[in-house]
Amino acid sequence: MSDPVTVRIGMSSARELELTVDDASAVATSYEKALKGKDNVLWVTDTRGHRFGLSVASVAFIEIEEPQDRGVGFAARA
């Protein structure tokens, strides 16, 4: 299992929903499938097991952050 990834979903109502998910590629794939007309609702499950149903027509964008390397201590990062 990979590290949790933050997914930010912008809604047409000028709001954003920020979730931490285990599989960001599954969110992207589900969204692409929904855009092709197969689904009207995008279902996203966060790392705590909460499910969110979003109307595909209301989604303005999806931003997927890459996992960040969390350093320990005070060493300078390159």
N, CA, C and O atoms as a Tripos MOL2 file, in Angstrom:
@<TRIPOS>MOLECULE
protein
  312   311    78     0     0
PROTEIN
NO_CHARGES

@<TRIPOS>ATOM
      1 N           0.8420   -1.1740    0.0000 N.3       1 MET1
      2 CA          0.0000    0.0000    0.0000 C.3       1 MET1
      3 C           0.8890    1.2380    0.0000 C.2       1 MET1
      4 O           1.9120    1.2670    0.6840 O.2       1 MET1
      5 N           0.5080    2.2600   -0.7600 N.am      2 SER2
      6 CA          1.3030    3.4760   -0.8620 C.3       2 SER2
      7 C           0.8860    4.4750    0.2090 C.2       2 SER2
      8 O          -0.0880    4.2680    0.9320 O.2       2 SER2
      9 N           1.6460    5.5640    0.2940 N.am      3 ASP3
     10 CA          1.3410    6.6180    1.2580 C.3       3 ASP3
     11 C           0.0450    7.3210    0.8700 C.2       3 ASP3
     12 O          -0.2800    7.4180   -0.3130 O.2       3 ASP3
     13 N          -0.6960    7.8110    1.8610 N.am      4 PRO4
     14 CA         -1.9150    8.5730    1.5540 C.3       4 PRO4
     15 C          -1.5890    9.8170    0.7350 C.2       4 PRO4
     16 O          -0.5200   10.4090    0.8840 O.2       4 PRO4
     17 N          -2.5090   10.2030   -0.1190 N.am      5 VAL5
     18 CA         -2.3330   11.3280   -1.0280 C.3       5 VAL5
     19 C          -3.4880   12.2980   -0.8220 C.2       5 VAL5
     20 O          -4.6270   11.8770   -0.6200 O.2       5 VAL5
     21 N          -3.1970   13.5960   -0.8720 N.am      6 THR6
     22 CA         -4.2400   14.6080   -0.7570 C.3       6 THR6
     23 C          -4.8510   14.8610   -2.1260 C.2       6 THR6
     24 O          -4.1400   15.0750   -3.1090 O.2       6 THR6
     25 N          -6.1790   14.8340   -2.1770 N.am      7 VAL7
     26 CA         -6.9200   15.1270   -3.3960 C.3       7 VAL7
     27 C          -7.7990   16.3360   -3.1060 C.2       7 VAL7
     28 O          -8.5580   16.3290   -2.1370 O.2       7 VAL7
     29 N          -7.7080   17.3700   -3.9300 N.am      8 ARG8
     30 CA         -8.5140   18.5730   -3.7590 C.3       8 ARG8
     31 C          -9.5100   18.6160   -4.9170 C.2       8 ARG8
     32 O          -9.1150   18.5720   -6.0820 O.2       8 ARG8
     33 N         -10.7910   18.7010   -4.5960 N.am      9 ILE9
     34 CA        -11.8440   18.7080   -5.5980 C.3       9 ILE9
     35 C         -12.5580   20.0500   -5.5410 C.2       9 ILE9
     36 O         -13.1790   20.3840   -4.5320 O.2       9 ILE9
     37 N         -12.4740   20.8090   -6.6060 N.am     10 GLY10
     38 CA        -13.1410   22.1050   -6.6790 C.3      10 GLY10
     39 C         -14.5560   21.9330   -7.1800 C.2      10 GLY10
     40 O         -14.7980   21.2120   -8.1480 O.2      10 GLY10
     41 N         -15.4760   22.5840   -6.5300 N.am     11 MET11
     42 CA        -16.8810   22.5010   -6.9050 C.3      11 MET11
     43 C         -17.2910   23.7930   -7.5940 C.2      11 MET11
     44 O         -16.6960   24.8430   -7.3490 O.2      11 MET11
     45 N         -18.2910   23.7260   -8.4450 N.am     12 SER12
     46 CA        -18.7300   24.9010   -9.1980 C.3      12 SER12
     47 C         -19.3120   25.9880   -8.2880 C.2      12 SER12
     48 O         -19.5010   27.1270   -8.7170 O.2      12 SER12
     49 N         -19.5930   25.6320   -7.0370 N.am     13 SER13
     50 CA        -20.1120   26.6190   -6.0860 C.3      13 SER13
     51 C         -18.9900   27.4120   -5.4270 C.2      13 SER13
     52 O         -19.2090   28.0470   -4.3960 O.2      13 SER13
     53 N         -17.7860   27.3850   -6.0110 N.am     14 ALA14
     54 CA        -16.6130   28.1010   -5.5020 C.3      14 ALA14
     55 C         -16.1430   27.5630   -4.1640 C.2      14 ALA14
     56 O         -15.5840   28.3060   -3.3570 O.2      14 ALA14
     57 N         -16.3600   26.2960   -3.9220 N.am     15 ARG15
     58 CA        -15.8560   25.6340   -2.7220 C.3      15 ARG15
     59 C         -14.9220   24.5160   -3.1400 C.2      15 ARG15
     60 O         -14.9580   24.0460   -4.2770 O.2      15 ARG15
     61 N         -14.0850   24.0960   -2.2010 N.am     16 GLU16
     62 CA        -13.1980   22.9650   -2.4420 C.3      16 GLU16
     63 C         -13.3810   21.9380   -1.3390 C.2      16 GLU16
     64 O         -13.6470   22.2820   -0.1880 O.2      16 GLU16
     65 N         -13.2360   20.6970   -1.7000 N.am     17 LEU17
     66 CA        -13.2770   19.5920   -0.7630 C.3      17 LEU17
     67 C         -11.8940   18.9680   -0.7870 C.2      17 LEU17
     68 O         -11.4470   18.4980   -1.8330 O.2      17 LEU17
     69 N         -11.2010   18.9560    0.3640 N.am     18 GLU18
     70 CA         -9.8570   18.3970    0.4130 C.3      18 GLU18
     71 C          -9.9040   17.0980    1.1990 C.2      18 GLU18
     72 O         -10.3120   17.0880    2.3610 O.2      18 GLU18
     73 N          -9.4880   16.0000    0.5720 N.am     19 LEU19
     74 CA         -9.5430   14.6770    1.1750 C.3      19 LEU19
     75 C          -8.1770   14.0190    1.1160 C.2      19 LEU19
     76 O          -7.3920   14.2830    0.2050 O.2      19 LEU19
     77 N          -7.8950   13.1710    2.0790 N.am     20 THR20
     78 CA         -6.7070   12.3390    2.0430 C.3      20 THR20
     79 C          -7.1630   10.9370    1.6770 C.2      20 THR20
     80 O          -7.9600   10.3260    2.3890 O.2      20 THR20
     81 N          -6.6490   10.4320    0.5590 N.am     21 VAL21
     82 CA         -7.0690    9.1340    0.0470 C.3      21 VAL21
     83 C          -5.8690    8.2110   -0.0950 C.2      21 VAL21
     84 O          -4.7250    8.6590   -0.1760 O.2      21 VAL21
     85 N          -6.1510    6.9130   -0.1240 N.am     22 ASP22
     86 CA         -5.0810    5.9360   -0.3000 C.3      22 ASP22
     87 C          -4.7230    5.7250   -1.7630 C.2      22 ASP22
     88 O          -3.5770    5.4060   -2.0790 O.2      22 ASP22
     89 N          -5.6950    5.9020   -2.6640 N.am     23 ASP23
     90 CA         -5.4720    5.6190   -4.0750 C.3      23 ASP23
     91 C          -6.0010    6.7650   -4.9400 C.2      23 ASP23
     92 O          -7.1630    6.7650   -5.3470 O.2      23 ASP23
     93 N          -5.1420    7.7250   -5.2090 N.am     24 ALA24
     94 CA         -5.5430    8.8890   -6.0040 C.3      24 ALA24
     95 C          -5.8360    8.5040   -7.4430 C.2      24 ALA24
     96 O          -6.6890    9.1220   -8.0810 O.2      24 ALA24
     97 N          -5.1500    7.5000   -7.9690 N.am     25 SER25
     98 CA         -5.4050    7.0900   -9.3530 C.3      25 SER25
     99 C          -6.8170    6.5290   -9.5040 C.2      25 SER25
    100 O          -7.4210    6.6660  -10.5670 O.2      25 SER25
    101 N          -7.3480    5.9040   -8.4650 N.am     26 ALA26
    102 CA         -8.7280    5.4000   -8.5050 C.3      26 ALA26
    103 C          -9.7160    6.5580   -8.5800 C.2      26 ALA26
    104 O         -10.7390    6.4590   -9.2580 O.2      26 ALA26
    105 N          -9.4150    7.6570   -7.8860 N.am     27 VAL27
    106 CA        -10.2730    8.8490   -7.9460 C.3      27 VAL27
    107 C         -10.2420    9.4160   -9.3600 C.2      27 VAL27
    108 O         -11.2880    9.7470   -9.9170 O.2      27 VAL27
    109 N          -9.0600    9.5280   -9.9400 N.am     28 ALA28
    110 CA         -8.9290   10.0630  -11.2980 C.3      28 ALA28
    111 C          -9.6530    9.1790  -12.3060 C.2      28 ALA28
    112 O         -10.3490    9.6840  -13.1870 O.2      28 ALA28
    113 N          -9.4960    7.8730  -12.1850 N.am     29 THR29
    114 CA        -10.1540    6.9370  -13.1000 C.3      29 THR29
    115 C         -11.6660    7.0160  -12.9750 C.2      29 THR29
    116 O         -12.3740    7.0070  -13.9820 O.2      29 THR29
    117 N         -12.1680    7.0920  -11.7410 N.am     30 SER30
    118 CA        -13.6110    7.1950  -11.5220 C.3      30 SER30
    119 C         -14.1640    8.4830  -12.1130 C.2      30 SER30
    120 O         -15.2530    8.4890  -12.6880 O.2      30 SER30
    121 N         -13.4250    9.5600  -11.9760 N.am     31 TYR31
    122 CA        -13.8620   10.8470  -12.5290 C.3      31 TYR31
    123 C         -13.8930   10.7970  -14.0560 C.2      31 TYR31
    124 O         -14.8510   11.2590  -14.6750 O.2      31 TYR31
    125 N         -12.8530   10.2420  -14.6570 N.am     32 GLU32
    126 CA        -12.8160   10.1310  -16.1080 C.3      32 GLU32
    127 C         -13.9740    9.2770  -16.6210 C.2      32 GLU32
    128 O         -14.5880    9.6100  -17.6340 O.2      32 GLU32
    129 N         -14.2700    8.1940  -15.9370 N.am     33 LYS33
    130 CA        -15.3840    7.3190  -16.3060 C.3      33 LYS33
    131 C         -16.7090    8.0880  -16.2050 C.2      33 LYS33
    132 O         -17.5700    7.9760  -17.0770 O.2      33 LYS33
    133 N         -16.8560    8.8600  -15.1420 N.am     34 ALA34
    134 CA        -18.0800    9.6360  -14.9450 C.3      34 ALA34
    135 C         -18.2420   10.6950  -16.0340 C.2      34 ALA34
    136 O         -19.3550   10.9410  -16.4980 O.2      34 ALA34
    137 N         -17.1440   11.3190  -16.4410 N.am     35 LEU35
    138 CA        -17.2090   12.3350  -17.4920 C.3      35 LEU35
    139 C         -17.6500   11.7530  -18.8290 C.2      35 LEU35
    140 O         -18.2570   12.4470  -19.6450 O.2      35 LEU35
    141 N         -17.3460   10.4920  -19.0490 N.am     36 LYS36
    142 CA        -17.7330    9.8320  -20.2990 C.3      36 LYS36
    143 C         -19.2010    9.4330  -20.2960 C.2      36 LYS36
    144 O         -19.6780    8.8120  -21.2460 O.2      36 LYS36
    145 N         -19.9250    9.7900  -19.2230 N.am     37 GLY37
    146 CA        -21.3600    9.5700  -19.1960 C.3      37 GLY37
    147 C         -21.8240    8.2800  -18.5650 C.2      37 GLY37
    148 O         -23.0110    7.9620  -18.6300 O.2      37 GLY37
    149 N         -20.9300    7.5270  -17.9580 N.am     38 LYS38
    150 CA        -21.3210    6.2610  -17.3600 C.3      38 LYS38
    151 C         -21.8800    6.4250  -15.9430 C.2      38 LYS38
    152 O         -22.6490    5.5820  -15.4830 O.2      38 LYS38
    153 N         -21.5070    7.4810  -15.2630 N.am     39 ASP39
    154 CA        -21.9710    7.7360  -13.8960 C.3      39 ASP39
    155 C         -22.3290    9.2190  -13.7480 C.2      39 ASP39
    156 O         -21.7350   10.0790  -14.3980 O.2      39 ASP39
    157 N         -23.2970    9.5010  -12.8930 N.am     40 ASN40
    158 CA        -23.6550   10.8880  -12.5840 C.3      40 ASN40
    159 C         -23.0660   11.3420  -11.2560 C.2      40 ASN40
    160 O         -23.0240   12.5350  -10.9590 O.2      40 ASN40
    161 N         -22.6090   10.3740  -10.4570 N.am     41 VAL41
    162 CA        -22.0800   10.6710   -9.1310 C.3      41 VAL41
    163 C         -20.6610   10.1180   -9.0280 C.2      41 VAL41
    164 O         -20.3970    8.9760   -9.4020 O.2      41 VAL41
    165 N         -19.7540   10.9470   -8.5160 N.am     42 LEU42
    166 CA        -18.3830   10.5290   -8.2450 C.3      42 LEU42
    167 C         -18.3030   10.1640   -6.7750 C.2      42 LEU42
    168 O         -18.5300   11.0160   -5.9170 O.2      42 LEU42
    169 N         -17.9840    8.9160   -6.4700 N.am     43 TRP43
    170 CA        -17.8500    8.4690   -5.0840 C.3      43 TRP43
    171 C         -16.3790    8.4250   -4.7270 C.2      43 TRP43
    172 O         -15.5800    7.8120   -5.4350 O.2      43 TRP43
    173 N         -16.0160    9.0830   -3.6160 N.am     44 VAL44
    174 CA        -14.6380    9.1200   -3.1280 C.3      44 VAL44
    175 C         -14.6460    8.6670   -1.6780 C.2      44 VAL44
    176 O         -15.4580    9.1370   -0.8810 O.2      44 VAL44
    177 N         -13.7330    7.7470   -1.3310 N.am     45 THR45
    178 CA        -13.5880    7.2750    0.0470 C.3      45 THR45
    179 C         -12.2530    7.7600    0.5810 C.2      45 THR45
    180 O         -11.2130    7.5240   -0.0350 O.2      45 THR45
    181 N         -12.2740    8.4460    1.7400 N.am     46 ASP46
    182 CA        -11.0240    8.9490    2.3120 C.3      46 ASP46
    183 C         -10.3530    7.8700    3.1590 C.2      46 ASP46
    184 O         -10.8580    6.7530    3.2730 O.2      46 ASP46
    185 N          -9.2080    8.2170    3.7500 N.am     47 THR47
    186 CA         -8.4290    7.2390    4.5120 C.3      47 THR47
    187 C          -9.1210    6.7940    5.7940 C.2      47 THR47
    188 O          -8.7570    5.7700    6.3720 O.2      47 THR47
    189 N         -10.1220    7.5610    6.2450 N.am     48 ARG48
    190 CA        -10.8510    7.1860    7.4590 C.3      48 ARG48
    191 C         -12.0910    6.3570    7.1460 C.2      48 ARG48
    192 O         -12.8200    5.9610    8.0550 O.2      48 ARG48
    193 N         -12.3330    6.0950    5.8620 N.am     49 GLY49
    194 CA        -13.4680    5.2800    5.4680 C.3      49 GLY49
    195 C         -14.7390    6.0530    5.2050 C.2      49 GLY49
    196 O         -15.7850    5.4470    4.9690 O.2      49 GLY49
    197 N         -14.6820    7.3790    5.2390 N.am     50 HIS50
    198 CA        -15.8500    8.1980    4.9350 C.3      50 HIS50
    199 C         -16.0380    8.2690    3.4240 C.2      50 HIS50
    200 O         -15.0840    8.5040    2.6830 O.2      50 HIS50
    201 N         -17.2710    8.0630    2.9730 N.am     51 ARG51
    202 CA        -17.5800    8.1190    1.5380 C.3      51 ARG51
    203 C         -18.2690    9.4330    1.2140 C.2      51 ARG51
    204 O         -19.1460    9.8910    1.9460 O.2      51 ARG51
    205 N         -17.8560   10.0310    0.1030 N.am     52 PHE52
    206 CA        -18.4190   11.2900   -0.3590 C.3      52 PHE52
    207 C         -18.9670   11.0890   -1.7680 C.2      52 PHE52
    208 O         -18.2530   10.6150   -2.6510 O.2      52 PHE52
    209 N         -20.2180   11.4440   -1.9790 N.am     53 GLY53
    210 CA        -20.8360   11.3830   -3.2940 C.3      53 GLY53
    211 C         -20.9520   12.7850   -3.8560 C.2      53 GLY53
    212 O         -21.5980   13.6450   -3.2550 O.2      53 GLY53
    213 N         -20.3370   13.0230   -4.9940 N.am     54 LEU54
    214 CA        -20.3060   14.3510   -5.6030 C.3      54 LEU54
    215 C         -20.9680   14.3010   -6.9690 C.2      54 LEU54
    216 O         -20.6760   13.4140   -7.7730 O.2      54 LEU54
    217 N         -21.8480   15.2360   -7.2330 N.am     55 SER55
    218 CA        -22.4630   15.3430   -8.5480 C.3      55 SER55
    219 C         -21.3790   15.6960   -9.5680 C.2      55 SER55
    220 O         -20.6890   16.7050   -9.4180 O.2      55 SER55
    221 N         -21.2330   14.8830  -10.5830 N.am     56 VAL56
    222 CA        -20.1950   15.1130  -11.5880 C.3      56 VAL56
    223 C         -20.3890   16.4720  -12.2620 C.2      56 VAL56
    224 O         -19.4160   17.1370  -12.6170 O.2      56 VAL56
    225 N         -21.6190   16.8750  -12.4330 N.am     57 ALA57
    226 CA        -21.8980   18.1670  -13.0650 C.3      57 ALA57
    227 C         -21.4120   19.3420  -12.2210 C.2      57 ALA57
    228 O         -21.2210   20.4370  -12.7490 O.2      57 ALA57
    229 N         -21.2090   19.1340  -10.9260 N.am     58 SER58
    230 CA        -20.7720   20.2120  -10.0310 C.3      58 SER58
    231 C         -19.2670   20.2660   -9.8210 C.2      58 SER58
    232 O         -18.7650   21.2110   -9.2130 O.2      58 SER58
    233 N         -18.5380   19.2700  -10.3110 N.am     59 VAL59
    234 CA        -17.0870   19.2350  -10.1200 C.3      59 VAL59
    235 C         -16.4300   20.1550  -11.1390 C.2      59 VAL59
    236 O         -16.6100   19.9870  -12.3460 O.2      59 VAL59
    237 N         -15.6660   21.1270  -10.6480 N.am     60 ALA60
    238 CA        -14.9680   22.0640  -11.5250 C.3      60 ALA60
    239 C         -13.5570   21.5650  -11.8640 C.2      60 ALA60
    240 O         -13.1050   21.7150  -12.9990 O.2      60 ALA60
    241 N         -12.8620   20.9720  -10.8840 N.am     61 PHE61
    242 CA        -11.5150   20.4390  -11.1200 C.3      61 PHE61
    243 C         -11.1630   19.4310  -10.0420 C.2      61 PHE61
    244 O         -11.7970   19.3700   -8.9890 O.2      61 PHE61
    245 N         -10.1330   18.6390  -10.3320 N.am     62 ILE62
    246 CA         -9.5570   17.7250   -9.3470 C.3      62 ILE62
    247 C          -8.0500   17.9240   -9.3830 C.2      62 ILE62
    248 O          -7.4320   17.8460  -10.4450 O.2      62 ILE62
    249 N          -7.4680   18.1780   -8.2360 N.am     63 GLU63
    250 CA         -6.0160   18.3620   -8.1090 C.3      63 GLU63
    251 C          -5.4790   17.2300   -7.2420 C.2      63 GLU63
    252 O          -5.9900   16.9860   -6.1490 O.2      63 GLU63
    253 N          -4.4480   16.5370   -7.7260 N.am     64 ILE64
    254 CA         -3.8510   15.4350   -6.9730 C.3      64 ILE64
    255 C          -2.4220   15.8220   -6.6350 C.2      64 ILE64
    256 O          -1.6040   16.0560   -7.5240 O.2      64 ILE64
    257 N          -2.1270   15.8890   -5.3360 N.am     65 GLU65
    258 CA         -0.7770   16.2260   -4.8810 C.3      65 GLU65
    259 C           0.0680   14.9690   -4.8450 C.2      65 GLU65
    260 O          -0.4300   13.8850   -4.5400 O.2      65 GLU65
    261 N           1.3360   15.1150   -5.1530 N.am     66 GLU66
    262 CA          2.2690   14.0080   -5.0200 C.3      66 GLU66
    263 C           2.6320   13.8610   -3.5490 C.2      66 GLU66
    264 O           2.7230   14.8610   -2.8370 O.2      66 GLU66
    265 N           2.8400   12.6270   -3.0790 N.am     67 PRO67
    266 CA          3.2490   12.4470   -1.6780 C.3      67 PRO67
    267 C           4.5640   13.1760   -1.4110 C.2      67 PRO67
    268 O           5.4810   13.1470   -2.2320 O.2      67 PRO67
    269 N           4.6400   13.8190   -0.2680 N.am     68 GLN68
    270 CA          5.8400   14.5630    0.1030 C.3      68 GLN68
    271 C           6.7280   13.7150    0.9960 C.2      68 GLN68
    272 O           6.2450   13.0060    1.8790 O.2      68 GLN68
    273 N           8.0460   13.7950    0.7560 N.am     69 ASP69
    274 CA          9.0010   13.1050    1.6150 C.3      69 ASP69
    275 C           9.0980   13.8920    2.9040 C.2      69 ASP69
    276 O           9.4550   15.0700    2.9020 O.2      69 ASP69
    277 N           8.7800   13.2400    3.9920 N.am     70 ARG70
    278 CA          8.8180   13.9230    5.2880 C.3      70 ARG70
    279 C          10.1510   13.6580    5.9610 C.2      70 ARG70
    280 O          10.4000   12.5640    6.4680 O.2      70 ARG70
    281 N          11.0050   14.6690    5.9600 N.am     71 GLY71
    282 CA         12.3090   14.5440    6.5710 C.3      71 GLY71
    283 C          12.2210   14.6050    8.0870 C.2      71 GLY71
    284 O          11.2470   15.1000    8.6550 O.2      71 GLY71
    285 N          13.2480   14.0990    8.7180 N.am     72 VAL72
    286 CA         13.3120   14.1110   10.1770 C.3      72 VAL72
    287 C          14.5620   14.8910   10.5690 C.2      72 VAL72
    288 O          15.6250   14.7270    9.9700 O.2      72 VAL72
    289 N          14.4200   15.7320   11.5710 N.am     73 GLY73
    290 CA         15.5810   16.4800   12.0550 C.3      73 GLY73
    291 C          15.7140   17.8260   11.3780 C.2      73 GLY73
    292 O          14.7610   18.3470   10.7970 O.2      73 GLY73
    293 N          16.9140   18.3820   11.4610 N.am     74 PHE74
    294 CA         17.1540   19.7280   10.9790 C.3      74 PHE74
    295 C          18.1060   19.7720    9.7900 C.2      74 PHE74
    296 O          18.6710   20.8240    9.4930 O.2      74 PHE74
    297 N          18.2860   18.6740    9.1240 N.am     75 ALA75
    298 CA         19.2000   18.6340    7.9790 C.3      75 ALA75
    299 C          18.6340   19.4360    6.8360 C.2      75 ALA75
    300 O          17.4210   19.4740    6.6290 O.2      75 ALA75
    301 N          19.5220   20.0830    6.0850 N.am     76 ALA76
    302 CA         19.0980   20.8580    4.9200 C.3      76 ALA76
    303 C          18.6390   19.9100    3.8150 C.2      76 ALA76
    304 O          19.2280   18.8500    3.6030 O.2      76 ALA76
    305 N          17.5890   20.3070    3.1240 N.am     77 ARG77
    306 CA         17.0840   19.4990    2.0220 C.3      77 ARG77
    307 C          17.6890   20.0020    0.7140 C.2      77 ARG77
    308 O          17.9300   21.1970    0.5430 O.2      77 ARG77
    309 N          17.9240   19.0930   -0.1770 N.am     78 ALA78
    310 CA         18.4980   19.4630   -1.4730 C.3      78 ALA78
    311 C          17.4410   19.8850   -2.4320 C.2      78 ALA78
    312 O          17.7460   20.2310   -3.5740 O.2      78 ALA78
@<TRIPOS>BOND
     1     1     2 1
     2     2     3 1
     3     3     4 2
     4     3     5 am
     5     5     6 1
     6     6     7 1
     7     7     8 2
     8     7     9 am
     9     9    10 1
    10    10    11 1
    11    11    12 2
    12    11    13 am
    13    13    14 1
    14    14    15 1
    15    15    16 2
    16    15    17 am
    17    17    18 1
    18    18    19 1
    19    19    20 2
    20    19    21 am
    21    21    22 1
    22    22    23 1
    23    23    24 2
    24    23    25 am
    25    25    26 1
    26    26    27 1
    27    27    28 2
    28    27    29 am
    29    29    30 1
    30    30    31 1
    31    31    32 2
    32    31    33 am
    33    33    34 1
    34    34    35 1
    35    35    36 2
    36    35    37 am
    37    37    38 1
    38    38    39 1
    39    39    40 2
    40    39    41 am
    41    41    42 1
    42    42    43 1
    43    43    44 2
    44    43    45 am
    45    45    46 1
    46    46    47 1
    47    47    48 2
    48    47    49 am
    49    49    50 1
    50    50    51 1
    51    51    52 2
    52    51    53 am
    53    53    54 1
    54    54    55 1
    55    55    56 2
    56    55    57 am
    57    57    58 1
    58    58    59 1
    59    59    60 2
    60    59    61 am
    61    61    62 1
    62    62    63 1
    63    63    64 2
    64    63    65 am
    65    65    66 1
    66    66    67 1
    67    67    68 2
    68    67    69 am
    69    69    70 1
    70    70    71 1
    71    71    72 2
    72    71    73 am
    73    73    74 1
    74    74    75 1
    75    75    76 2
    76    75    77 am
    77    77    78 1
    78    78    79 1
    79    79    80 2
    80    79    81 am
    81    81    82 1
    82    82    83 1
    83    83    84 2
    84    83    85 am
    85    85    86 1
    86    86    87 1
    87    87    88 2
    88    87    89 am
    89    89    90 1
    90    90    91 1
    91    91    92 2
    92    91    93 am
    93    93    94 1
    94    94    95 1
    95    95    96 2
    96    95    97 am
    97    97    98 1
    98    98    99 1
    99    99   100 2
   100    99   101 am
   101   101   102 1
   102   102   103 1
   103   103   104 2
   104   103   105 am
   105   105   106 1
   106   106   107 1
   107   107   108 2
   108   107   109 am
   109   109   110 1
   110   110   111 1
   111   111   112 2
   112   111   113 am
   113   113   114 1
   114   114   115 1
   115   115   116 2
   116   115   117 am
   117   117   118 1
   118   118   119 1
   119   119   120 2
   120   119   121 am
   121   121   122 1
   122   122   123 1
   123   123   124 2
   124   123   125 am
   125   125   126 1
   126   126   127 1
   127   127   128 2
   128   127   129 am
   129   129   130 1
   130   130   131 1
   131   131   132 2
   132   131   133 am
   133   133   134 1
   134   134   135 1
   135   135   136 2
   136   135   137 am
   137   137   138 1
   138   138   139 1
   139   139   140 2
   140   139   141 am
   141   141   142 1
   142   142   143 1
   143   143   144 2
   144   143   145 am
   145   145   146 1
   146   146   147 1
   147   147   148 2
   148   147   149 am
   149   149   150 1
   150   150   151 1
   151   151   152 2
   152   151   153 am
   153   153   154 1
   154   154   155 1
   155   155   156 2
   156   155   157 am
   157   157   158 1
   158   158   159 1
   159   159   160 2
   160   159   161 am
   161   161   162 1
   162   162   163 1
   163   163   164 2
   164   163   165 am
   165   165   166 1
   166   166   167 1
   167   167   168 2
   168   167   169 am
   169   169   170 1
   170   170   171 1
   171   171   172 2
   172   171   173 am
   173   173   174 1
   174   174   175 1
   175   175   176 2
   176   175   177 am
   177   177   178 1
   178   178   179 1
   179   179   180 2
   180   179   181 am
   181   181   182 1
   182   182   183 1
   183   183   184 2
   184   183   185 am
   185   185   186 1
   186   186   187 1
   187   187   188 2
   188   187   189 am
   189   189   190 1
   190   190   191 1
   191   191   192 2
   192   191   193 am
   193   193   194 1
   194   194   195 1
   195   195   196 2
   196   195   197 am
   197   197   198 1
   198   198   199 1
   199   199   200 2
   200   199   201 am
   201   201   202 1
   202   202   203 1
   203   203   204 2
   204   203   205 am
   205   205   206 1
   206   206   207 1
   207   207   208 2
   208   207   209 am
   209   209   210 1
   210   210   211 1
   211   211   212 2
   212   211   213 am
   213   213   214 1
   214   214   215 1
   215   215   216 2
   216   215   217 am
   217   217   218 1
   218   218   219 1
   219   219   220 2
   220   219   221 am
   221   221   222 1
   222   222   223 1
   223   223   224 2
   224   223   225 am
   225   225   226 1
   226   226   227 1
   227   227   228 2
   228   227   229 am
   229   229   230 1
   230   230   231 1
   231   231   232 2
   232   231   233 am
   233   233   234 1
   234   234   235 1
   235   235   236 2
   236   235   237 am
   237   237   238 1
   238   238   239 1
   239   239   240 2
   240   239   241 am
   241   241   242 1
   242   242   243 1
   243   243   244 2
   244   243   245 am
   245   245   246 1
   246   246   247 1
   247   247   248 2
   248   247   249 am
   249   249   250 1
   250   250   251 1
   251   251   252 2
   252   251   253 am
   253   253   254 1
   254   254   255 1
   255   255   256 2
   256   255   257 am
   257   257   258 1
   258   258   259 1
   259   259   260 2
   260   259   261 am
   261   261   262 1
   262   262   263 1
   263   263   264 2
   264   263   265 am
   265   265   266 1
   266   266   267 1
   267   267   268 2
   268   267   269 am
   269   269   270 1
   270   270   271 1
   271   271   272 2
   272   271   273 am
   273   273   274 1
   274   274   275 1
   275   275   276 2
   276   275   277 am
   277   277   278 1
   278   278   279 1
   279   279   280 2
   280   279   281 am
   281   281   282 1
   282   282   283 1
   283   283   284 2
   284   283   285 am
   285   285   286 1
   286   286   287 1
   287   287   288 2
   288   287   289 am
   289   289   290 1
   290   290   291 1
   291   291   292 2
   292   291   293 am
   293   293   294 1
   294   294   295 1
   295   295   296 2
   296   295   297 am
   297   297   298 1
   298   298   299 1
   299   299   300 2
   300   299   301 am
   301   301   302 1
   302   302   303 1
   303   303   304 2
   304   303   305 am
   305   305   306 1
   306   306   307 1
   307   307   308 2
   308   307   309 am
   309   309   310 1
   310   310   311 1
   311   311   312 2
@<TRIPOS>SUBSTRUCTURE
     1 MET1         2 RESIDUE 1 A MET
     2 SER2         6 RESIDUE 1 A SER
     3 ASP3        10 RESIDUE 1 A ASP
     4 PRO4        14 RESIDUE 1 A PRO
     5 VAL5        18 RESIDUE 1 A VAL
     6 THR6        22 RESIDUE 1 A THR
     7 VAL7        26 RESIDUE 1 A VAL
     8 ARG8        30 RESIDUE 1 A ARG
     9 ILE9        34 RESIDUE 1 A ILE
    10 GLY10       38 RESIDUE 1 A GLY
    11 MET11       42 RESIDUE 1 A MET
    12 SER12       46 RESIDUE 1 A SER
    13 SER13       50 RESIDUE 1 A SER
    14 ALA14       54 RESIDUE 1 A ALA
    15 ARG15       58 RESIDUE 1 A ARG
    16 GLU16       62 RESIDUE 1 A GLU
    17 LEU17       66 RESIDUE 1 A LEU
    18 GLU18       70 RESIDUE 1 A GLU
    19 LEU19       74 RESIDUE 1 A LEU
    20 THR20       78 RESIDUE 1 A THR
    21 VAL21       82 RESIDUE 1 A VAL
    22 ASP22       86 RESIDUE 1 A ASP
    23 ASP23       90 RESIDUE 1 A ASP
    24 ALA24       94 RESIDUE 1 A ALA
    25 SER25       98 RESIDUE 1 A SER
    26 ALA26      102 RESIDUE 1 A ALA
    27 VAL27      106 RESIDUE 1 A VAL
    28 ALA28      110 RESIDUE 1 A ALA
    29 THR29      114 RESIDUE 1 A THR
    30 SER30      118 RESIDUE 1 A SER
    31 TYR31      122 RESIDUE 1 A TYR
    32 GLU32      126 RESIDUE 1 A GLU
    33 LYS33      130 RESIDUE 1 A LYS
    34 ALA34      134 RESIDUE 1 A ALA
    35 LEU35      138 RESIDUE 1 A LEU
    36 LYS36      142 RESIDUE 1 A LYS
    37 GLY37      146 RESIDUE 1 A GLY
    38 LYS38      150 RESIDUE 1 A LYS
    39 ASP39      154 RESIDUE 1 A ASP
    40 ASN40      158 RESIDUE 1 A ASN
    41 VAL41      162 RESIDUE 1 A VAL
    42 LEU42      166 RESIDUE 1 A LEU
    43 TRP43      170 RESIDUE 1 A TRP
    44 VAL44      174 RESIDUE 1 A VAL
    45 THR45      178 RESIDUE 1 A THR
    46 ASP46      182 RESIDUE 1 A ASP
    47 THR47      186 RESIDUE 1 A THR
    48 ARG48      190 RESIDUE 1 A ARG
    49 GLY49      194 RESIDUE 1 A GLY
    50 HIS50      198 RESIDUE 1 A HIS
    51 ARG51      202 RESIDUE 1 A ARG
    52 PHE52      206 RESIDUE 1 A PHE
    53 GLY53      210 RESIDUE 1 A GLY
    54 LEU54      214 RESIDUE 1 A LEU
    55 SER55      218 RESIDUE 1 A SER
    56 VAL56      222 RESIDUE 1 A VAL
    57 ALA57      226 RESIDUE 1 A ALA
    58 SER58      230 RESIDUE 1 A SER
    59 VAL59      234 RESIDUE 1 A VAL
    60 ALA60      238 RESIDUE 1 A ALA
    61 PHE61      242 RESIDUE 1 A PHE
    62 ILE62      246 RESIDUE 1 A ILE
    63 GLU63      250 RESIDUE 1 A GLU
    64 ILE64      254 RESIDUE 1 A ILE
    65 GLU65      258 RESIDUE 1 A GLU
    66 GLU66      262 RESIDUE 1 A GLU
    67 PRO67      266 RESIDUE 1 A PRO
    68 GLN68      270 RESIDUE 1 A GLN
    69 ASP69      274 RESIDUE 1 A ASP
    70 ARG70      278 RESIDUE 1 A ARG
    71 GLY71      282 RESIDUE 1 A GLY
    72 VAL72      286 RESIDUE 1 A VAL
    73 GLY73      290 RESIDUE 1 A GLY
    74 PHE74      294 RESIDUE 1 A PHE
    75 ALA75      298 RESIDUE 1 A ALA
    76 ALA76      302 RESIDUE 1 A ALA
    77 ARG77      306 RESIDUE 1 A ARG
    78 ALA78      310 RESIDUE 1 A ALA
